[in-house]
Amino acid sequence: MSRHTINVDEAVSRYIVEHSVREHPVLAELREATAGMPHAGMQISPEQGQLMALLVTMLGARRTIEVGVFTGYSSAAVALALPPDGRVVACDVSEEWTAVARRYWKKAGVADKVDLRLGAALGTLDAMLAAGEAGRYDFAFIDADKGNYAGYYERCLKLLRSGGLIAVDNTLWNGWVADPAHTEDDTRAIRAFNEKLLADERIDLSLVPIGDGMTLARKR
């Protein structure tokens, strides 16, 4: 028993993966392919992807949003958990990285579930709201530039139905959020974002120490 969250070192992390993760073969292949690429650290962990898939299944989600695609692991994990008529609106600015994502979505058999929209995500989300899509989505995942987290969150909250869930990645930011010595722009942005959500009475909240920290916000 403990009043504190366990310290997850390499051995415990490996145990978690080996004893709980049921990774789709294409997801495992994509994770391996991404590992040797520049910025490989932007990819979520397999246990995080599995948790997101479980949450999507529990929500009975059909309409989901992703802000920040990278090579497509998280969107593929969510798409695999969706029913045949489920969709992921995937927002990103990189043709290079999403070209990799497209290949693996196809290999996983979920390409028809992913609606990739290239361009600034704030603009994409604003266009969705202007098209009358507020309250029509079940789940959103935010994992993009940290300075715009608050803007992405506000728009996704409007797009979600009551009872819908937003998952936000990197909210522990390598532990730097808890270290006053770190004053980088991204660190300050995430601190401010975490404080914003703590005070937000529109949501139920949990910051989960998985991966680099993932905040779960349920719209009331």
C-alpha angles and dihedrals in degrees: 000000000000140000090214135065112261118257105248108213125175094276094051091043090053091048091052092052095044095047104038114018117096097185120192109240092241091051090052090049092049092049090052092047092050094048092077096046128097111269091019088152089074090074117098121241120262092244089053091051090050092050090051091050090051092050091049090051093048091050091052084230122187103161118050140166132214123193108195117023106183106171094343106256097130095042091049091049091051094043091052089055094050124092118254092271094047122117139198118206099208118197123197141137100216120092089181098057096036090053086066089047092052091055093052095042086057093047090050091050094241102104090110090056096056121080103193114201114189116205141064106331094219089060092046092051092046089052090052090052091047088053090060098256097133112133094013102104131082105197140015132188120201118197110143140095108347097219090065097045093107092051093048091047095051093050094045091049089057091047093051125086121234106282092027121132135230119198117196122194131216096024092143091046098204088313091293093120087072095047115082089200090072111080101157117142094250092047092051090047093054092046090053091046092051090050091049093054093045089059096042110110091187092078146047109232144207129165105206119202095225123125106339091338125293123211118209117203119184115200110233 
